[in-house]
Amino acid sequence: MRIAIYLLIIIIVLNSITFYFYLKVKNMESIESKYSMFDVYMKTRFYDKIIIFMSNHSDIQEIKLNGLVFKREGNNIIVEEEIK
């Protein structure tokens, strides 16, 4: 009985490991981006700084940057895509 339990645990662990690597490889194939993760991180940090700047300066109502519009509506700051 013990041998069957150990074999079952080994099979479950091996199955989990192979499924994890299968998903990892599958996701790497499906993700295609022209930006690296570092670029996305830096842009997100930059946009976050713009929102903080607008929060601290209530006289700024709108900022247009890189196809995005940061607008103030009351106490909220809304980010929309710029319509061309």
Sequence and secondary structure as in RCSB ss.txt:
>XXXX:A:sequence
MRIAIYLLIIIIVLNSITFYFYLKVKNMESIESKYSMFDVYMKTRFYDKIIIFMSNHSDIQEIKLNGLVFKREGN
NIIVEEEIK
>XXXX:A:secstr
 HHHHHHHHHHHHHHHHHHHHHHHHHHHHH   SS HHHHHHHHHHHHHHHHHHHH TT  EEEETTEEEEEETT
EEEEEE   
